[in-house]
Amino acid sequence: MIALILAWAAALFAPRPPAAPTPSTLAFPRDHGSHPDAAVEWWYYTGHLEDRDRRAYGFELTFFRVGELQLAHFAWTDASAGTFRYAEKAHLALPGIASSDARRLAVSNEDWSAEEIGGVHRLRARGPAGTLTLELTPRKPPVLQGERGLSRKGPGASEYSHYVSITRLDAAGALARANGGSVPLTGTAWFDHEWGPGALPAEARGWDWFAVQLSDGSEVMLYRLRAPDGSATPFSSGTFVPARGAPVPLRWSDVRFEETRFWTSPKSGARYPAAWRIGLSSLGLSLDVAPLIADQELVTEKSTGVTYWEGACRVAARRGAAALEGKAYVELTGYAGRDVPGEQAR
């Protein structure tokens, strides 16, 4: 995900680097762990799950580190019931309370955790809908987003992050419901990990991020950084991950992007896009993306202070003459006017 929802906080916790960044050699599983020299860092899981009756669910579990501050969000979408619930946490990094390991992927915040053991990612989080436990097994190796894992968000020396994704993981686990009973679940997940100064250019007003998994085994990561007029900045980009073979960088000049429906939040009053038609001409690929339910907005006043939309979506796609199905997670920020650099001051 390009979950830069704490980007502006970097300026409060670390000085700007003195020179433009260069790509570095990343090694795994070590670089799935924490990077204490980075001002901002996050581990980001989203996924689509089904129970034995084929009812559809979506989840988001994100751990943030901003200096010594540890934050976390957990959201649960029940498409059949039409409900969306979320929880949040905020703590200083203290033993037994909240931590992130610099040697390997092991992050926790109270009773929420994500840990990689023997190549398998094990998640646990408790929220209003119940306690989710999952084992995620990667189907593909890590994808280095941008130039060898260096993802530029603007021309400035601090306007970048190191960005790694695992674009398809098999998921298996269960939801222990808050009102009793356990629901076995299977599905697929997506993992993003970013770290760095985390700054955005001053003109950025927000971003739209898409993580798409298609039925032919391919994936698309795409993000639009929005300029004041709503257009994409020159640093908007993405990656196509084929079913087999090397990832292919995507330039925004190759993207046709249309918002086809909108939804207004009764909580924040923000007006969000609620359906998209996306074309990638170089791939002969078109995507129609729509949310499973309209209201998947998080108002995180107890942690990041950010209001954003993060939701499970369905995808109808076509590549050449072939019709495809798919699933996606979409993140929308800046629409509530409180989660982008400079918004607080205006």
C-alpha positions as CSV (number, residue, x, y, z in Angstrom):
1,M,0.0,0.0,0.0
2,I,1.3,3.2,-0.3
3,A,0.0,3.9,3.2
4,L,1.8,7.3,3.7
5,I,-0.7,8.4,6.2
6,L,2.0,9.5,8.7
7,A,4.2,11.2,6.1
8,W,4.1,14.6,7.5
9,A,5.2,13.4,11.0
10,A,8.7,12.6,9.7
11,A,9.6,16.3,10.0
12,L,8.9,16.2,13.7
13,F,11.1,13.2,14.4
14,A,14.1,13.3,12.2
15,P,16.1,15.9,10.2
16,R,16.0,15.8,6.5
17,P,18.8,13.8,4.9
18,P,21.6,16.0,3.4
19,A,21.6,14.4,-0.1
20,A,19.3,12.7,-2.6
21,P,18.8,9.0,-1.7
22,T,20.2,6.1,-3.7
23,P,18.8,2.6,-4.0
24,S,20.4,0.2,-1.5
25,T,20.7,-3.6,-1.5
26,L,17.9,-5.2,0.4
27,A,18.1,-8.7,1.9
28,F,15.2,-10.8,3.2
29,P,14.0,-11.8,5.7
30,R,16.1,-9.2,7.5
31,D,14.7,-6.2,5.7
32,H,11.2,-7.2,6.6
33,G,12.2,-6.2,10.0
34,S,12.4,-2.7,11.6
35,H,14.8,0.1,10.4
36,P,15.4,2.3,13.5
37,D,17.2,4.9,11.5
38,A,14.1,5.6,9.4
39,A,11.8,8.4,10.8
40,V,8.7,6.6,9.7
41,E,8.0,2.9,9.0
42,W,4.9,0.7,8.5
43,W,3.9,-2.9,7.9
44,Y,0.7,-3.2,6.1
45,Y,-1.5,-6.2,5.5
46,T,-4.8,-6.3,3.6
47,G,-6.8,-9.3,2.4
48,H,-9.9,-11.0,1.1
49,L,-11.3,-13.9,3.0
50,E,-14.2,-16.4,2.7
51,D,-15.9,-18.7,5.2
52,R,-17.3,-22.1,4.3
53,D,-20.5,-20.6,3.1
54,R,-18.6,-18.4,0.7
55,R,-19.5,-15.2,2.6
56,A,-16.9,-12.5,1.8
57,Y,-14.8,-10.5,4.3
58,G,-12.0,-8.0,4.1
59,F,-9.3,-7.0,6.6
60,E,-6.7,-4.4,7.1
61,L,-4.0,-4.7,9.8
62,T,-1.3,-2.0,9.9
63,F,1.5,-1.3,12.3
64,F,3.2,2.1,12.3
65,R,6.4,3.3,13.9
66,V,7.1,7.0,14.1
67,G,10.3,7.5,16.1
68,E,9.5,5.8,19.4
69,L,5.7,6.0,18.9
70,Q,4.0,2.7,17.9
71,L,0.5,2.9,16.3
72,A,-1.8,0.3,14.8
73,H,-5.1,0.0,12.9
74,F,-7.3,-3.1,12.4
75,A,-10.4,-3.0,10.2
76,W,-12.9,-5.7,9.3
77,T,-15.4,-5.7,6.4
78,D,-18.3,-8.1,6.5
79,A,-19.7,-7.8,2.9
80,S,-22.7,-10.1,3.5
81,A,-23.8,-8.1,6.6
82,G,-22.9,-4.8,5.1
83,T,-20.8,-3.8,8.1
84,F,-17.4,-2.2,8.7
85,R,-15.7,-2.1,12.0
86,Y,-12.2,-0.9,13.1
87,A,-10.0,-0.4,16.1
88,E,-6.8,1.5,16.8
89,K,-3.9,1.6,19.2
90,A,-1.2,4.1,20.2
91,H,1.7,3.4,22.6
92,L,5.3,4.3,23.1
93,A,7.7,1.5,22.3
94,L,8.0,-0.3,25.7
95,P,8.8,-3.9,26.4
96,G,5.7,-6.0,26.6
97,I,3.5,-3.1,25.3
98,A,4.6,-2.3,21.7
99,S,7.7,-3.2,19.8
100,S,9.3,-3.8,16.4
101,D,12.3,-6.1,16.0
102,A,15.3,-4.8,13.9
103,R,16.5,-8.4,13.1
104,R,13.3,-9.8,11.6
105,L,9.6,-9.2,11.0
106,A,8.2,-9.2,14.5
107,V,5.9,-6.2,15.4
108,S,3.4,-6.0,18.1
109,N,1.1,-3.5,19.8
110,E,-0.6,-4.9,23.0
111,D,-2.3,-8.1,21.8
112,W,-2.0,-7.4,18.1
113,S,1.0,-8.8,16.3
114,A,2.6,-9.8,13.0
115,E,5.5,-12.1,12.9
116,E,7.4,-14.1,10.2
117,I,8.4,-17.6,11.2
118,G,9.9,-19.9,8.6
119,G,8.7,-17.8,5.8
120,V,5.1,-17.7,7.0
121,H,3.5,-14.5,8.3
122,R,1.4,-15.0,11.4
123,L,-1.1,-12.3,12.3
124,R,-3.3,-11.7,15.3
125,A,-5.6,-8.8,16.1
126,R,-8.7,-8.3,18.3
127,G,-11.4,-5.8,17.3
128,P,-15.1,-5.2,17.7
129,A,-16.0,-8.1,15.3
130,G,-13.8,-10.6,17.2
131,T,-10.2,-11.9,17.2
132,L,-8.6,-12.6,13.8
133,T,-5.7,-15.1,13.6
134,L,-4.2,-15.9,10.2
135,E,-1.2,-17.6,8.6
136,L,-0.1,-16.1,5.4
137,T,2.1,-18.1,3.0
138,P,3.8,-16.1,0.2
139,R,3.0,-17.3,-3.4
140,K,5.6,-14.9,-4.9
141,P,8.9,-13.3,-3.8
142,P,9.1,-9.7,-2.6
143,V,8.6,-7.0,-5.2
144,L,10.9,-4.0,-5.0
145,Q,8.7,-1.0,-5.8
146,G,10.3,1.9,-7.7
147,E,14.0,1.8,-8.5
148,R,15.3,-1.3,-6.7
149,G,13.0,-0.6,-3.8
150,L,13.4,3.2,-3.7
151,S,10.0,4.8,-4.3
152,R,10.1,8.5,-5.1
153,K,7.1,10.6,-4.0
154,G,8.6,13.9,-5.1
155,P,11.8,15.7,-6.2
156,G,12.9,16.6,-2.7
157,A,15.7,14.8,-0.8
158,S,13.2,13.5,1.8
159,E,10.4,12.7,-0.5
160,Y,10.8,9.0,-0.8
161,S,10.5,5.7,0.9
162,H,12.0,2.2,0.6
163,Y,9.0,0.1,-0.5
164,V,8.7,-3.7,-0.7
165,S,5.5,-5.7,-1.4
166,I,4.5,-9.3,-1.4
167,T,1.6,-9.1,-3.8
168,R,0.0,-12.5,-3.2
169,L,-0.1,-14.6,0.0
170,D,-2.4,-17.6,0.7
171,A,-4.4,-16.9,3.9
172,A,-5.8,-19.5,6.3
173,G,-7.1,-18.9,9.8
174,A,-10.2,-18.0,11.8
175,L,-12.3,-15.2,13.3
176,A,-13.2,-15.9,16.9
177,R,-16.4,-13.8,17.1
178,A,-16.9,-11.4,20.0
179,N,-20.3,-12.9,20.7
180,G,-19.0,-16.5,20.6
181,G,-18.1,-19.1,18.0
182,S,-15.2,-19.4,15.6
183,V,-15.4,-19.0,11.8
184,P,-12.7,-20.8,9.7
185,L,-11.4,-18.5,6.9
186,T,-9.4,-18.9,3.7
187,G,-8.3,-16.4,1.0
188,T,-5.5,-14.2,-0.2
189,A,-3.6,-11.3,1.3
190,W,-1.2,-8.5,0.3
191,F,1.8,-7.2,2.3
192,D,3.5,-3.8,2.0
193,H,6.4,-2.5,4.0
194,E,7.7,1.0,3.7
195,W,10.3,3.0,5.6
196,G,12.3,6.3,5.2
197,P,11.9,10.0,5.8
198,G,8.3,9.7,4.6
199,A,7.9,13.3,3.4
200,L,5.6,14.3,0.6
201,P,5.9,17.4,-1.7
202,A,4.1,20.5,-0.4
203,E,1.7,20.5,-3.3
204,A,0.4,16.9,-2.7
205,R,-3.2,16.9,-1.5
206,G,-3.6,13.1,-1.0
207,W,-3.3,9.8,-2.9
208,D,-5.4,7.0,-4.3
209,W,-3.7,3.6,-3.9
210,F,-4.8,0.3,-5.5
211,A,-3.6,-3.3,-4.8
212,V,-5.3,-5.5,-7.3
213,Q,-5.1,-9.3,-7.5
214,L,-6.5,-10.9,-10.7
215,S,-7.8,-14.4,-11.4
216,D,-5.0,-15.1,-14.0
217,G,-2.4,-14.9,-11.1
218,S,-1.2,-11.4,-11.9
219,E,-1.3,-8.3,-9.7
220,V,-1.3,-4.5,-10.1
221,M,-0.1,-1.9,-7.7
222,L,-1.0,1.6,-8.7
223,Y,-1.0,5.0,-7.0
224,R,-2.0,8.5,-7.9
225,L,-0.5,11.3,-5.9
226,R,-3.0,14.2,-6.3
227,A,-2.0,17.7,-7.2
228,P,-4.2,20.7,-6.0
229,D,-6.3,20.4,-9.2
230,G,-6.9,16.7,-8.6
231,S,-4.6,15.6,-11.4
232,A,-1.8,13.1,-10.9
233,T,1.7,14.4,-10.0
234,P,4.7,13.2,-12.1
235,F,5.6,10.8,-9.3
236,S,2.4,8.8,-9.6
237,S,3.3,5.3,-10.8
238,G,2.8,1.6,-10.2
239,T,3.9,-2.0,-10.9
240,F,2.5,-4.9,-12.9
241,V,3.4,-8.3,-11.4
242,P,2.7,-11.1,-14.0
243,A,1.7,-14.6,-12.9
244,R,5.2,-15.7,-13.8
245,G,8.2,-13.6,-14.5
246,A,9.7,-10.2,-13.5
247,P,7.6,-7.2,-12.3
248,V,7.0,-4.5,-14.9
249,P,7.2,-0.8,-13.8
250,L,4.2,1.3,-14.9
251,R,4.3,5.0,-15.8
252,W,1.3,7.2,-15.2
253,S,1.4,8.3,-18.8
254,D,0.3,4.7,-19.6
255,V,-2.7,5.0,-17.3
256,R,-6.3,6.0,-18.1
257,F,-8.1,6.8,-14.9
258,E,-11.7,7.7,-14.4
259,E,-13.8,8.0,-11.3
260,T,-17.3,6.8,-12.1
261,R,-19.2,7.1,-8.8
262,F,-18.9,9.0,-5.5
263,W,-19.9,8.5,-1.8
264,T,-20.2,11.1,0.9
265,S,-19.4,10.0,4.5
266,P,-22.0,10.7,7.1
267,K,-19.3,10.9,9.8
268,S,-16.7,13.2,8.3
269,G,-18.6,14.8,5.4
270,A,-15.8,13.8,3.0
271,R,-16.8,13.0,-0.6
272,Y,-14.8,10.0,-1.8
273,P,-14.6,8.3,-5.2
274,A,-16.6,5.1,-5.0
275,A,-15.9,3.3,-8.3
276,W,-13.1,3.5,-10.9
277,R,-12.4,2.6,-14.5
278,I,-8.7,2.1,-15.1
279,G,-6.9,1.3,-18.3
280,L,-3.3,0.3,-18.8
281,S,-2.7,0.6,-22.5
282,S,0.7,-1.0,-22.7
283,L,-0.7,-4.2,-21.1
284,G,-4.0,-4.2,-22.9
285,L,-5.6,-4.3,-19.5
286,S,-8.8,-2.6,-18.2
287,L,-10.1,-2.7,-14.7
288,D,-13.5,-1.7,-13.3
289,V,-13.1,-1.4,-9.5
290,A,-16.0,-1.1,-7.0
291,P,-16.2,-1.3,-3.2
292,L,-17.9,-4.3,-1.5
293,I,-19.7,-1.8,0.7
294,A,-19.7,2.0,0.5
295,D,-18.7,2.9,4.1
296,Q,-15.2,1.7,4.8
297,E,-13.9,5.0,6.3
298,L,-11.6,5.1,9.3
299,V,-11.6,8.2,11.6
300,T,-8.5,7.5,13.8
301,E,-8.6,10.2,16.3
302,K,-7.1,8.0,19.0
303,S,-4.0,7.1,17.1
304,T,-2.8,8.8,13.9
305,G,-5.4,11.5,13.9
306,V,-6.1,10.7,10.2
307,T,-9.4,10.2,8.4
308,Y,-9.1,8.0,5.4
309,W,-11.0,5.4,3.4
310,E,-9.5,1.9,3.1
311,G,-11.7,-0.8,1.7
312,A,-12.2,-4.2,0.1
313,C,-13.3,-4.0,-3.5
314,R,-14.3,-6.3,-6.4
315,V,-12.8,-6.1,-9.8
316,A,-14.1,-6.9,-13.3
317,A,-11.2,-6.9,-15.8
318,R,-10.3,-7.5,-19.4
319,R,-7.0,-8.2,-20.9
320,G,-7.2,-8.4,-24.6
321,A,-10.1,-10.8,-25.4
322,A,-9.9,-12.5,-22.0
323,A,-12.4,-11.5,-19.2
324,L,-10.9,-11.7,-15.7
325,E,-12.2,-11.4,-12.2
326,G,-10.3,-9.9,-9.3
327,K,-10.2,-8.4,-5.9
328,A,-8.6,-5.2,-4.7
329,Y,-7.9,-3.0,-1.7
330,V,-8.1,0.7,-2.2
331,E,-6.8,3.5,0.0
332,L,-8.0,7.1,-0.3
333,T,-6.5,10.0,1.6
334,G,-6.8,13.7,1.7
335,Y,-10.5,13.8,0.9
336,A,-11.3,14.7,4.6
337,G,-8.8,17.5,4.5
338,R,-6.9,16.4,7.6
339,D,-4.3,13.9,6.5
340,V,-1.9,15.5,4.1
341,P,1.2,17.8,4.7
342,G,0.1,21.4,5.1
343,E,-3.6,20.7,5.6
344,Q,-3.5,21.4,9.3
345,A,-2.1,24.8,8.6
346,R,-4.7,25.9,6.0
